[in-house]
Amino acid sequence: MIARLTLCFTLLASPVLAETSAEAVARKPDLFHPETGYRIERQRAPTPEDVPSGQRISAKQVQTLANAVRIDVFGAAQSRYDELDGTWLVAEQRMSLPDAVWLPEVGRGTLSETMLQYFTDNLARLTEGDVSRPIIFFCVADCWMSWNATQRAAKLGYTNLHWFREGTDGWLDEGYPLEPIEPVAVDVD
């Protein structure tokens, strides 16, 4: 009896190994879009160890990656953009990495034409049209939106993509500061 209890506690205390992207898709295919492969359901859930179209990086690597565009794709929960002027009506102040740009909602599994154009236009602007410029996508820990955004950027032709899986949570865990950030307005013209 004691041996069984010890085994149970050992199994419960053992760290759970994260799976690869392919394993996550194979295990729960209904959570992914069948054509694009983007995660379409349950955006806030444990993420895989890898992203097929980019390189996973750590907080220390984020800090040292020269000339990189830092894109925060955290969703604007219970918020929306104003269809008259494009400004986002956010309920809470977002704290993000220094020098980051916040493009909310671009990491969803499916995007409206307006949001896809918002993503496309801002990537071009932020990289000055250089598809090889390093881009770092992030959100918070256990958020699939940065995983989706990394792959979406690859499909748009960007080649130097980095995924900071731990996002702002991992940044804080390393003792780095966060700064207030405002979302980039949507072009409604």
C-alpha positions as CSV (number, residue, x, y, z in Angstrom):
1,M,0.0,0.0,0.0
2,I,2.8,2.4,0.9
3,A,4.6,1.6,-2.3
4,R,1.5,2.4,-4.3
5,L,1.0,5.7,-2.5
6,T,4.7,6.6,-3.0
7,L,4.3,5.8,-6.8
8,C,1.2,8.0,-7.0
9,F,2.9,10.9,-5.3
10,T,6.0,10.5,-7.4
11,L,4.0,10.6,-10.6
12,L,2.0,13.6,-9.5
13,A,5.1,15.5,-8.4
14,S,7.0,14.7,-11.7
15,P,7.2,17.6,-14.1
16,V,4.9,17.2,-17.1
17,L,7.0,17.3,-20.3
18,A,5.6,19.6,-22.9
19,E,4.7,18.1,-26.2
20,T,5.8,19.2,-29.7
21,S,3.4,21.1,-32.0
22,A,2.8,18.0,-34.0
23,E,1.9,16.0,-30.9
24,A,-0.5,18.7,-29.8
25,V,-2.3,18.8,-33.2
26,A,-2.4,15.0,-33.3
27,R,-3.8,14.7,-29.8
28,K,-6.6,17.3,-30.2
29,P,-7.1,18.0,-33.9
30,D,-10.5,19.6,-33.3
31,L,-8.7,22.6,-31.7
32,F,-6.8,23.4,-34.9
33,H,-8.0,24.8,-38.2
34,P,-7.8,21.9,-40.7
35,E,-6.4,24.1,-43.5
36,T,-4.1,26.6,-41.8
37,G,-3.1,24.6,-38.8
38,Y,-3.7,27.6,-36.4
39,R,-5.1,26.9,-33.0
40,I,-8.7,28.0,-33.1
41,E,-10.1,27.0,-29.7
42,R,-8.9,27.4,-26.2
43,Q,-6.2,30.0,-26.8
44,R,-5.2,30.0,-23.1
45,A,-3.8,26.5,-22.6
46,P,-0.4,24.9,-22.2
47,T,1.7,25.6,-25.4
48,P,4.1,23.2,-27.1
49,E,7.8,23.3,-27.0
50,D,8.2,24.5,-30.6
51,V,6.6,26.5,-33.3
52,P,6.9,25.1,-36.8
53,S,7.7,28.3,-38.6
54,G,10.1,30.0,-36.1
55,Q,12.6,29.5,-33.4
56,R,11.7,29.5,-29.7
57,I,13.8,31.9,-27.7
58,S,14.3,32.7,-24.0
59,A,14.0,36.1,-22.2
60,K,17.8,36.4,-22.3
61,Q,17.8,35.9,-26.1
62,V,14.9,38.4,-26.5
63,Q,17.1,40.9,-24.7
64,T,20.1,40.4,-27.0
65,L,18.5,39.9,-30.4
66,A,19.7,43.0,-32.3
67,N,17.3,45.0,-34.5
68,A,14.3,42.8,-33.6
69,V,10.7,44.0,-33.7
70,R,8.9,42.9,-30.5
71,I,5.3,42.2,-31.2
72,D,2.9,41.6,-28.3
73,V,-0.3,39.8,-29.6
74,F,-2.1,39.7,-26.2
75,G,-5.8,39.7,-26.9
76,A,-7.8,42.8,-26.0
77,A,-10.1,40.8,-23.7
78,Q,-13.6,42.3,-23.4
79,S,-12.5,45.1,-25.7
80,R,-12.8,46.1,-29.3
81,Y,-11.6,48.7,-31.7
82,D,-13.8,51.7,-32.5
83,E,-15.1,51.3,-36.0
84,L,-15.1,55.1,-36.5
85,D,-11.5,55.9,-35.6
86,G,-9.8,52.6,-35.1
87,T,-8.7,53.2,-31.5
88,W,-8.9,50.2,-29.2
89,L,-11.2,50.5,-26.2
90,V,-9.3,48.5,-23.7
91,A,-10.6,47.8,-20.2
92,E,-7.2,47.4,-18.5
93,Q,-3.7,48.9,-19.0
94,R,-1.4,46.3,-20.6
95,M,2.1,46.0,-19.3
96,S,4.6,44.7,-21.9
97,L,8.2,44.3,-22.8
98,P,10.2,47.6,-23.4
99,D,10.0,48.7,-27.0
100,A,7.2,46.3,-27.9
101,V,4.3,47.1,-30.2
102,W,0.9,45.8,-29.2
103,L,-1.2,44.3,-32.0
104,P,-4.1,42.8,-30.2
105,E,-6.2,39.9,-31.6
106,V,-3.8,39.1,-34.5
107,G,-3.0,35.8,-32.9
108,R,-6.6,34.4,-33.1
109,G,-7.1,31.2,-35.1
110,T,-9.2,32.9,-37.6
111,L,-9.1,36.6,-38.5
112,S,-11.6,38.9,-40.2
113,E,-10.3,40.6,-43.4
114,T,-9.9,43.8,-41.4
115,M,-7.7,42.1,-38.8
116,L,-5.6,40.2,-41.3
117,Q,-5.0,43.5,-43.2
118,Y,-4.1,45.2,-39.8
119,F,-1.6,42.4,-39.2
120,T,-0.1,42.5,-42.7
121,D,0.1,46.3,-42.8
122,N,1.8,46.6,-39.4
123,L,4.3,43.9,-40.1
124,A,5.3,45.7,-43.3
125,R,5.5,49.0,-41.5
126,L,7.4,47.7,-38.5
127,T,10.0,45.8,-40.5
128,E,10.2,48.6,-43.1
129,G,9.4,45.9,-45.7
130,D,12.4,43.7,-44.8
131,V,11.0,40.2,-44.6
132,S,14.3,39.0,-43.1
133,R,14.3,41.4,-40.2
134,P,14.0,39.5,-36.8
135,I,10.5,39.5,-35.4
136,I,9.7,38.3,-31.9
137,F,6.1,37.3,-31.1
138,F,4.9,36.9,-27.6
139,C,1.8,37.1,-25.4
140,V,1.7,35.6,-21.9
141,A,2.6,32.1,-20.7
142,D,0.2,29.4,-21.9
143,C,-1.2,31.4,-24.8
144,W,-1.4,30.1,-28.3
145,M,-1.9,33.5,-29.9
146,S,1.8,34.2,-30.3
147,W,2.3,30.7,-31.7
148,N,-0.4,31.4,-34.3
149,A,1.0,34.9,-35.1
150,T,4.5,33.4,-35.7
151,Q,3.0,31.0,-38.3
152,R,0.8,33.6,-39.9
153,A,3.9,35.8,-40.4
154,A,5.7,32.9,-42.0
155,K,2.8,32.5,-44.5
156,L,3.2,36.2,-45.4
157,G,6.8,35.5,-46.3
158,Y,8.7,36.6,-43.2
159,T,11.8,34.4,-42.6
160,N,13.4,35.5,-39.3
161,L,10.7,34.6,-36.8
162,H,11.1,34.1,-33.1
163,W,8.6,32.9,-30.5
164,F,9.0,33.9,-26.9
165,R,6.7,31.2,-25.5
166,E,6.8,32.5,-21.9
167,G,5.8,36.1,-22.9
168,T,5.4,38.8,-20.3
169,D,5.2,36.2,-17.5
170,G,8.6,34.8,-18.4
171,W,10.0,38.3,-18.7
172,L,8.9,39.1,-15.2
173,D,10.2,35.8,-13.9
174,E,13.7,36.8,-15.1
175,G,13.4,40.0,-13.2
176,Y,13.1,42.3,-16.2
177,P,10.7,45.3,-16.1
178,L,7.5,45.7,-18.0
179,E,6.2,49.0,-19.4
180,P,2.7,50.3,-20.1
181,I,1.7,49.9,-23.7
182,E,-1.1,51.1,-25.9
183,P,-2.5,49.0,-28.8
184,V,-1.8,50.2,-32.4
185,A,-5.0,51.6,-33.9
186,V,-6.8,49.8,-36.7
187,D,-6.9,51.7,-40.0
188,V,-10.6,52.1,-40.7
189,D,-10.3,54.3,-43.8
